[in-house]
């Protein structure tokens, strides 16, 4: 199912938080370092990574336009957060919890929809993470700690 909507603004990454609170495509056994590179990731999102990932995600999501509008109006896309996980050399992500109030304020949504909305947000987070890792972070450069000596 394709969701045909305008791409919302990319999330504004909010600075250092505990990396243990984030999900990653491949979870590391141990986390090292504290250089989360949020500013660099925000620049990549603004440079097209967000739009590329959103387009990819929206082509496969089961979110309806009404559900999308509820998530957008609830500010949940803006609450997505990403960080560079130095130890695993990947982009971790954190998705927001869908508040019960969101369901109460949008006709057509009920409590059973919360899990679906959270799953859609998690899928978007994973897609953004993969697009950043595969298309925007150049692993032949030093900007993300890659030194191929």
C-alpha positions in Angstrom: 0.0 0.0 0.0 1.4 3.4 -0.9 0.8 6.4 1.3 0.6 9.5 -0.9 1.2 12.5 1.3 3.6 15.4 1.5 6.8 14.7 3.2 6.9 16.3 6.7 9.8 18.3 7.9 12.7 16.1 9.2 13.0 15.7 12.9 15.3 18.1 14.8 17.7 15.9 16.7 17.7 16.9 20.3 21.2 16.3 21.6 22.9 13.7 23.7 20.7 11.1 25.4 21.5 7.7 26.8 22.5 5.5 23.8 21.0 2.6 25.6 17.5 4.1 25.0 17.9 3.7 21.2 17.3 0.9 18.8 19.7 0.0 16.1 19.6 -2.3 13.1 22.3 -4.4 14.7 22.4 -4.0 18.5 26.0 -3.9 19.8 27.0 -6.0 22.8 28.8 -3.0 24.2 28.5 0.7 23.6 31.6 2.8 23.6 32.3 6.5 23.0 30.0 9.4 23.3 30.3 11.1 19.9 26.8 10.8 18.6 27.3 13.1 15.6 23.8 14.5 15.8 24.7 17.7 14.0 26.2 15.7 11.0 23.1 13.4 10.9 20.8 16.4 11.0 22.7 17.9 8.1 22.2 14.6 6.2 18.5 14.6 7.0 18.2 18.1 5.6 20.3 17.3 2.6 17.8 14.6 1.4 18.2 11.5 3.6 14.9 12.2 5.3 13.0 12.7 2.1 14.6 9.6 0.5 13.8 7.5 3.5 10.3 8.8 3.9 9.6 8.1 0.2 10.9 4.6 0.6 8.9 4.0 3.7 5.7 5.5 2.4 5.7 3.2 -0.6 5.4 0.2 1.8 3.6 1.4 4.9 0.1 0.3 5.9 -0.6 3.7 7.5 -3.7 5.3 6.2 -3.9 9.0 5.4 -6.0 9.6 8.6 -3.5 7.7 10.7 -0.7 9.7 9.1 -2.5 13.0 9.8 -2.9 11.9 13.4 0.8 11.1 13.8 1.8 14.4 12.1 -0.6 16.5 14.2 0.6 14.7 17.3 4.2 15.8 16.5 5.4 12.2 16.5 7.5 12.5 13.3 9.3 15.4 14.9 10.1 13.3 18.0 12.0 10.7 16.0 15.7 10.8 17.1 18.9 9.4 15.6 22.4 9.1 16.7 25.7 7.7 15.5 26.7 4.6 17.4 30.4 4.7 17.4 31.0 1.2 18.7 28.7 -0.5 16.2 29.4 2.0 13.4 25.8 2.4 12.7 22.9 4.8 13.2 20.7 4.2 16.1 17.2 5.5 16.3 14.5 6.2 18.9 10.8 6.3 18.2 8.3 8.1 20.3 5.5 6.3 22.2 2.1 7.1 20.8 0.1 8.7 23.6 -3.4 7.6 24.5 -4.6 11.2 24.0 -3.8 11.0 20.3 -6.4 8.3 19.9 -9.0 10.2 21.9 -8.6 13.4 19.8 -8.8 11.8 16.3 -12.0 10.2 15.0 -11.7 6.8 13.6 -8.8 5.8 15.8 -9.1 3.5 18.9 -6.7 1.9 21.4 -6.1 -1.0 19.1 -4.5 1.4 16.6 -1.7 2.5 18.9 0.4 -0.6 18.3 0.1 -0.2 14.5 1.1 3.5 14.8 4.1 2.6 16.9 5.1 -0.2 14.5 4.9 2.3 11.5 7.1 4.8 13.4 9.6 2.1 14.2 9.6 1.1 10.5 10.3 4.7 9.5 13.1 5.0 12.1 14.7 1.8 10.8 14.4 3.0 7.1 15.9 6.4 7.9 18.7 4.7 9.8 19.4 2.4 6.9 19.3 5.2 4.3 21.7 7.3 6.4 24.1 4.3 6.8 24.0 3.1 3.2 23.6 6.3 1.2 24.9 9.3 3.2 27.7 8.2 5.5 30.7 7.7 3.4 32.7 4.9 4.9 35.8 5.9 2.9 36.2 9.2 4.8 37.3 10.2 8.2 34.3 12.3 9.2 32.7 9.4 11.0 35.8 7.9 12.4 36.8 5.8 9.4 40.5 5.6 8.9 41.4 2.8 6.6 45.2 2.7 7.4 
